[in-house]
Amino acid sequence: MEYEKQDHRPLIDEFLGKIEIFKELPSESIQLIDKRIIKKAYLKGERIMSEYEVAKGVYFVHSGIVKLTKQDEDGNELIVCIKKKGEIFAEANLFNQTGQTYPATGTMVQDGEIYFLNTDDLEQELLYSPEMAVQIIRYMSESLRDMTSILRDIALLDVYTKTVRTLERLAEKFGANHCNRMHLELPITVQEFSTLVGTSRESVSRVFSRLKKEGIIEITGRKIVIVDWCKFCSLYHQRL
């Protein structure tokens, strides 16, 4: 799918300055790559790239929400992570051999716009910008650390604890804290949430029911209010 070249350079400059890996770079470094950025709008449910396609570049979420998924041998979709505005994905393709495929399939969870930068173009700019290269390495290191933590939780924690931990991560990323009451509208379905946890939908529903019965959360559809955010966060650490 073709991307549309952008003429609104000041708007792109402003956006790139807010992306995690670029936000501490001087404006001169930002200007090195903004002329190569291209943008495309996507609808909810539309696929951005596939884990079976040859990797062509790196993506940045300008608006909307993106889920990254893998398929198991039975064709079941497993959510690896969720990306929001200002985050990068498919960065693992940098400095790989030609012909490598994407590490996951990217699909829009909400309507939005995605910025795309060809891998060769970004790699070329990194060669001339040590600051940018360091930021990329730092970001990839932090992402690897986060993924290692998630995999540890899935493998070692009981269903209750890893459900609480996953909900905490989503709340920190997408929630709004109002006087210690965390308001969160789940960006995914309960079924999809269960794949993040690494368990069944029924098991997640039972944990939600327990948390609701104990007065820890309130649920209306996909809207969840964590009644006491500080207390909720302590649930995970108390069980370690």
Buried (B, 14 or more C-beta within 10 A) or exposed (E): EEBEEBEEEEEBBEBBBEBBBBEEBEEEBBBBBBEBBBBBBBEEEBEBBBBEEEBBBBBBBBBBBBBBBBBEEEEEBBBBBBBBBBBBBBBBBBEEEEEEBBBBBBBBBBBBBBBBBBBEBBBBBBEEBEBBBBBBEEBBEEBEEEEEEBEEBBEEBEBBBBBBBBBBBBBEBBBEEEEEBBBBEBBBEBEBBBBBBBBEBEBBBBBBEEBBEEEBBBBEEEEBBBBBBEEBBEBBEEEE
